[in-house]
Amino acid sequence: MTPRTAGRASRLLSRLPVDGYVLALLGTVVLAALLPASGTAATIAEGTSTGAVALLFFLYGARLSTREALDGLRHWRLHLTVLGCTFLLFPLLGLAARGLVPAVLTPQLYGGLLFLCLVPSTIQSSIAFTSIARGNVSAAICAGSFSSLAGIVLTPLLTALLLGGGAGGGGGTGAGGFSADGIPRIVLQLLVPFLAGQLLRRWVGGFLVRHKKVLGHVDRGSILLVVYTAFSQGMTAGVWHLVTPARLGLLLAVEAVLLAVMLAATWYGAGRLGFDRADRIAIQFAGSKKSLAAGLPMASVLFGPHASLAVLPLMLFHQMQLMVCAVLAKRRVRDGEPDGTRRVRDGEPDGPAAPEPRTPPRPAEKVP
């Protein structure tokens, strides 16, 4: 490779939206593989992880504005469309992928893929990409809030329905290790803290806003602890011999197809339903995404010792959706202006072009 080619490759990689937090997650996975918690350390890690999950969902409940979600009810068609994509179309595609077992996906990886399809949509990146693409940001905020609220109930129920009876094909291992007997634990660790956060939001909301940055580190640190505990349990149980590099490559290919289908279905489907361009952008970015922040702690509660393989497809899909949607959002800006307006280039302010300054005419000289 010549220095010039290497420089181009370096610039290209620097432009890719690689999430630094995903790198931290991968580093945590490597740490769990090299130094898994065992014995007393595993017991302490599991107890701390349980408390961290409860704290996470308390903070989710305290931050989520139910009033904002209810104020968006006038866009009920848009919100129902996003919910349908998240909790109906995604699961149907996940069930259709069952035909790929065992030729393409192992039963355990398929269980993780199916769980990925049951996770609620993400809020933050949906809003960010909708804003970049100049879509309906307020609708994206409300749609993400509705999805998060619904996911607290629907994700565990759908997991119990589709994976609890062996839909994952795990035969008691991997992602198929979910048991509907864990519903009381789900209520105590997920739903009760979330509702407590909602009830106390009136008093703690201001504190959360003032210390948003610090609490953001608490969120991310808690999720890293959950990931470390889950992957340590997977290493101790010896489940990672079921995953080979070839299988991981096939999983990435399947997830790429899944993301492409959802991006196309949300965009063209919203157009067929009569939504305008701004709403179509919100539907596409809110209806095609899955929340890593919600899915990881949910998986730790739902799958317990088998959570490591359940969250692997979600972690890979998260990075893929960020990279693809970052490119797509910029494309929507470049070729999405209404007829009769100028094309807005990256970095230019949104709005009509300012008229070019005109030099005032010089006054006529008096003849002496």
Secondary structure, DSSP 8 states (H G I E B T S, - for coil): --HHHHHHHHHHHHHS---HHHHHHHHHHHHHHHS---THHHHHHHHHHHHHHHHHHHHHHHHS-HHHHHHGGGGHHHHHHHHHIIIIIHHHHHHHGGGGTTTTS-HHHHHHHHHHTTS---SHHHHHHHHHTT--HHHHHHHHHHHHHHHHHHHHHHHHHHTTTSTT--TTSGGGG--GGGHHHHIIIIIHHHHHHHHHHHHHHHHHHHTHHHHHHHHHHHHHHHHHHHHHHHHHHTGGGG--HHHHHHHHHHHHHHHHHHHHHHHHHHHHTT--HHHHHHHHHHHS---HHHHHHHHHHHHGGGHHHHHHHHHHHHHHHHHHHHHHHHHHHHH---TTS----TTS-SS-----------------
